[in-house]
Amino acid sequence: MTTRVNTVVVGGGQAGLSVSHYLTIHAVEHVVLEQADLPGDAWRSHRWDSFTLNTPRWQSRVPGARYGADDPDGFMPKQEIVAHLEALASRLPVRTRTRVASITPDQRGDYVVKIDGGETISARNVVMATGLYQTPKIPRLARDFPAGMLRLHSDAYRNPQQLLPGAVLVVGSAQSGAQIAEELYESGRKVYLATGRAGRTPRRYRGKDANWWFAKMGQYDRTIGELPSPQAKFAGKPHISGTKGGHTINLHQFARDGVTLLGRLEDVQDGIVKLRGDLYDNLAAADQAEAELVKAIDAYVARTRIAAPEETLPVLRDGFDQEILTELDLDAAGITNVIWATGYCFDFSMVKLPVTDGDGFPIQTRGVTRFPGLFFVGLPWLHTAKSGLIYGLREDARHVADRVAERADVRDSETRTAAPQLALLEPKRSRATRWADRVLTLIWSSALSLALDGFATYATEICPTAPHDRAHQANSAIAPTDPTPSQG
Ligand SMILES: Cc1cc2nc3c(=O)[nH]c(=O)nc-3n(C[C@H](O)[C@H](O)[C@H](O)COP(=O)(O)OP(=O)(O)OC[C@H]3O[C@@H](n4cnc5c(N)ncnc54)[C@H](O)[C@@H]3O)c2cc1C
């Protein structure tokens, strides 16, 4: 059976729902196809129980979602963002339990969207909103760990009670690995943490949240062309947390609290893990990221004379007192659990067009591809540093929806319906907001943003995705020689 619809949005996460919200305002006939039982599944089913957004609430408002009076500087537990997405989806044309298998161009310049089970939909436009965090990335060497051990990806980790009694090896020290390691050792587990090069962002500095400073300094508006390399968009996110009201995560504190810090994982044979002796370099990289951020904020404060009380962050060195281990006997260490906090793989091969680059990332400009009617939204650095965050969705989703609406033709106009109730939900941009936008753009294009290049990949909340086998994630906790599969 083939049905026809103007626009198909693939994926009912925050990106797909945001595009749907703007398409509804434009009165473009469309449907959102989501493979999971409910929309917003990434937050509901792929994060651990205590997960709390790392971005403050003022940065975490999904376009079109209704927010009551809330605490803009606080941090949402995952249940809260899920509830917002469910409420938004209930007002939009979302079809769940519908997995798209392929998208193929047809003779008329439209797209044939094939759904698992055989149904097809013919669409003039397709908006891909399947995210970049699609499949847990698990290194091949995971198979060489003793069979009796519990082996989990962070995607499947829920809470400490889920694990076998005994110690835990957490592999990966970007945002997820550091947060999970912290939860585990605070629950009384002995934790071993294999580190990579992720940076540290202090949660607050000089009276403000780090993300407030990034926004103020125009860092979120940096465009992809300003990255040192295209692969930099896959860098791991820095140590920071939204739990307990938001706090800094510092690996030196972990060392002080009894966590055994390790260098990168290189191999495992007969229950012996081989480690790279780069622990101190990894700790130094995290320290340097924080130092550079502090320097940049100080320079910004001095230049703009903004009122911000001086502050000296605590300097911890405990990690440097730990012995560098190059081997770890799992049995002797009592390790019965391994958690892979090693990121995700992505795959856009369901689109049967040459639309991805050598890293498998969509080739597009602000979500618009060279294939008329084919769009992407919701990816890290799709357009700017904030594109992969809820914070950046408003701009990106609206831009893509506007381009879709421009393609509406006479044939489609008959199917258009007015949607005044949704238009009312769209907040009006105040003159002050428009002024702030202009100022941010000025700051962004100033010499300051060039000076910040050194920590750009730490500073922004870009994502830890490792792109297939082709490019190795530079800050991974797995040595680059490991032949990592694209499917975890
Ligand atoms: C651990 C972690 C922490 C994060 N923390 C924050 C944070 O604090 N703040 C922030 O702003 N961002 C954060 N992010 C980044 C980002 O906001 C989230 O990853 C977000 O879920 C991305 O939204 P999305 O809609 O683009 O993709 P997703 O939420 O992944 O949604 C994609 C949807 O597409 C569906 N789908 C996929 N393939 C198909 C198919 N073939 N057919 C039909 N449906 C399909 C999936 O089921 C899914 O529901 C975090 C990311 C991770 C991994």
The ligand as a MOL file (V3000), in Angstrom:
LIG
                    3D

  0  0  0     0  0            999 V3000
M  V30 BEGIN CTAB
M  V30 COUNTS 53 58 0 0 0
M  V30 BEGIN ATOM
M  V30 1 C 24.4740 10.8040 27.1350 0
M  V30 2 C 23.9740 12.0390 26.4360 0
M  V30 3 C 23.6940 13.1770 27.1620 0
M  V30 4 C 23.2020 14.3260 26.5390 0
M  V30 5 N 22.9220 15.4250 27.2930 0
M  V30 6 C 22.4130 16.5250 26.7030 0
M  V30 7 C 22.0340 17.6670 27.4810 0
M  V30 8 O 22.1910 17.6980 28.6860 0
M  V30 9 N 21.4810 18.7320 26.8390 0
M  V30 10 C 21.2900 18.7420 25.4930 0
M  V30 11 O 20.7820 19.7340 24.9790 0
M  V30 12 N 21.6630 17.6810 24.7310 0
M  V30 13 C 22.2060 16.5840 25.2960 0
M  V30 14 N 22.5490 15.5020 24.5210 0
M  V30 15 C 22.4980 15.6210 23.0500 0
M  V30 16 C 21.1130 15.5560 22.3950 0
M  V30 17 O 20.2970 16.5850 22.8780 0
M  V30 18 C 20.3940 14.2390 22.5790 0
M  V30 19 O 21.2060 13.2150 22.1040 0
M  V30 20 C 19.0470 14.1880 21.8490 0
M  V30 21 O 18.3920 13.0100 22.1930 0
M  V30 22 C 19.1640 14.2760 20.3350 0
M  V30 23 O 17.8590 14.4700 19.8090 0
M  V30 24 P 17.4580 14.0220 18.3390 0
M  V30 25 O 16.0130 14.2080 18.2130 0
M  V30 26 O 18.3740 14.6560 17.3450 0
M  V30 27 O 17.8450 12.4630 18.3110 0
M  V30 28 P 17.1990 11.3160 19.1840 0
M  V30 29 O 16.7010 11.8010 20.4720 0
M  V30 30 O 18.2220 10.2260 19.1810 0
M  V30 31 O 15.9310 10.9010 18.3220 0
M  V30 32 C 16.0330 10.1930 17.1110 0
M  V30 33 C 14.7960 9.3480 17.0010 0
M  V30 34 O 14.7940 8.7360 15.7360 0
M  V30 35 C 14.2520 7.4350 15.8900 0
M  V30 36 N 14.7090 6.6420 14.7300 0
M  V30 37 C 15.9860 6.3020 14.4140 0
M  V30 38 N 16.0090 5.5820 13.2940 0
M  V30 39 C 14.7190 5.4740 12.8790 0
M  V30 40 C 14.0960 4.8410 11.7740 0
M  V30 41 N 14.8050 4.1630 10.8590 0
M  V30 42 N 12.7550 4.9340 11.6460 0
M  V30 43 C 12.0050 5.6190 12.5720 0
M  V30 44 N 12.5520 6.2110 13.6480 0
M  V30 45 C 13.8950 6.1540 13.7900 0
M  V30 46 C 14.8100 6.9590 17.2110 0
M  V30 47 O 14.0450 5.9060 17.7660 0
M  V30 48 C 14.7580 8.2310 18.0340 0
M  V30 49 O 13.5740 8.3370 18.8040 0
M  V30 50 C 23.0290 14.3370 25.1290 0
M  V30 51 C 23.3380 13.1820 24.3870 0
M  V30 52 C 23.7970 12.0460 25.0300 0
M  V30 53 C 24.1120 10.8180 24.2070 0
M  V30 END ATOM
M  V30 BEGIN BOND
M  V30 1 1 1 2
M  V30 2 1 2 3
M  V30 3 2 2 52
M  V30 4 2 3 4
M  V30 5 1 4 5
M  V30 6 1 4 50
M  V30 7 2 5 6
M  V30 8 1 6 7
M  V30 9 1 6 13
M  V30 10 2 7 8
M  V30 11 1 7 9
M  V30 12 1 9 10
M  V30 13 2 10 11
M  V30 14 1 10 12
M  V30 15 2 12 13
M  V30 16 1 13 14
M  V30 17 1 14 15
M  V30 18 1 14 50
M  V30 19 1 15 16
M  V30 20 1 16 17
M  V30 21 1 16 18
M  V30 22 1 18 19
M  V30 23 1 18 20
M  V30 24 1 20 21
M  V30 25 1 20 22
M  V30 26 1 22 23
M  V30 27 1 23 24
M  V30 28 2 24 25
M  V30 29 1 24 26
M  V30 30 1 24 27
M  V30 31 1 27 28
M  V30 32 2 28 29
M  V30 33 1 28 30
M  V30 34 1 28 31
M  V30 35 1 31 32
M  V30 36 1 32 33
M  V30 37 1 33 34
M  V30 38 1 33 48
M  V30 39 1 34 35
M  V30 40 1 35 36
M  V30 41 1 35 46
M  V30 42 1 36 37
M  V30 43 1 36 45
M  V30 44 2 37 38
M  V30 45 1 38 39
M  V30 46 1 39 40
M  V30 47 2 39 45
M  V30 48 1 40 41
M  V30 49 2 40 42
M  V30 50 1 42 43
M  V30 51 2 43 44
M  V30 52 1 44 45
M  V30 53 1 46 47
M  V30 54 1 46 48
M  V30 55 1 48 49
M  V30 56 2 50 51
M  V30 57 1 51 52
M  V30 58 1 52 53
M  V30 END BOND
M  V30 END CTAB
M  END
